Amino acid sequence: MRFGKETEEEPRLGIAPLVDIVFLLLIFFMLTSHFEIASGVRIRLPKVTQKAYNAEELKVTVLVDRTGQVYFRGKKVSLTQL
């Protein structure tokens, strides 16, 4: 009578105990850590003295045609006037 070899199972590392250990470590570090609110430096910001400007008012259009004529706001001007 011949008996087959018994195969040994390789030991496995269960995931449930690892999850428990991770949570215990997390709770430990949360309870033993010291949280401190950082106190900042108080500063006084200056008050605004100018009114807000509209960026659209600051836009200008300068056109130059093929002949080199310069137009500013629809009127023909020279480079020195520009």
C-alpha positions in Angstrom: 0.0 0.0 0.0 1.5 3.2 -1.1 0.7 6.5 0.6 0.9 9.8 -1.2 3.2 12.5 0.2 1.4 15.0 2.3 1.8 18.4 0.9 2.4 21.1 3.4 0.5 24.3 2.9 2.6 27.4 2.9 1.6 29.7 5.8 -0.5 32.6 4.7 -0.5 36.0 6.2 -4.1 37.0 7.0 -5.2 40.4 6.0 -7.7 40.9 8.9 -5.1 41.0 11.6 -3.0 43.5 9.5 -6.1 45.8 9.2 -6.6 45.6 12.9 -3.0 46.5 13.6 -3.1 49.5 11.2 -6.3 50.8 12.9 -4.8 50.4 16.4 -1.6 52.3 15.3 -3.8 55.0 13.8 -5.8 55.4 17.0 -2.6 55.3 19.1 -0.9 58.1 17.1 -4.1 60.2 17.1 -4.5 60.0 20.8 -0.8 60.6 21.7 -0.1 63.4 19.3 -0.4 67.0 20.4 -2.3 69.3 18.1 -1.5 73.0 18.4 -3.1 75.8 16.5 -0.4 78.0 15.1 -0.7 81.5 16.2 -0.2 83.9 13.3 1.1 87.4 13.3 -1.6 90.0 13.2 -1.2 92.6 10.5 -3.2 95.6 9.5 -3.8 95.7 5.8 -4.0 99.2 4.2 -7.3 100.5 3.2 -8.0 101.0 -0.5 -7.7 104.7 -1.5 -8.3 104.3 -5.2 -11.4 103.2 -6.9 -11.3 100.0 -8.9 -10.6 100.6 -12.6 -12.3 98.9 -15.4 -9.8 96.9 -17.5 -12.0 97.5 -20.6 -11.3 101.3 -20.3 -7.5 100.6 -20.5 -7.7 98.7 -23.7 -6.6 100.5 -26.8 -6.5 99.4 -30.4 -3.7 100.5 -32.8 -4.1 99.5 -36.4 -1.3 99.6 -39.0 -2.3 99.0 -42.7 -0.1 97.7 -45.5 1.2 101.1 -46.4 2.4 101.8 -42.9 -0.4 104.2 -41.9 -1.1 104.1 -38.2 -4.7 104.5 -36.8 -5.5 105.1 -33.2 -9.1 104.8 -32.1 -10.2 105.0 -35.7 -8.2 108.2 -36.5 -5.1 108.5 -38.6 -2.1 109.5 -36.5 1.7 109.7 -36.9 4.1 107.7 -34.9 5.2 110.7 -32.9 1.6 111.5 -31.9 1.1 107.9 -30.8 
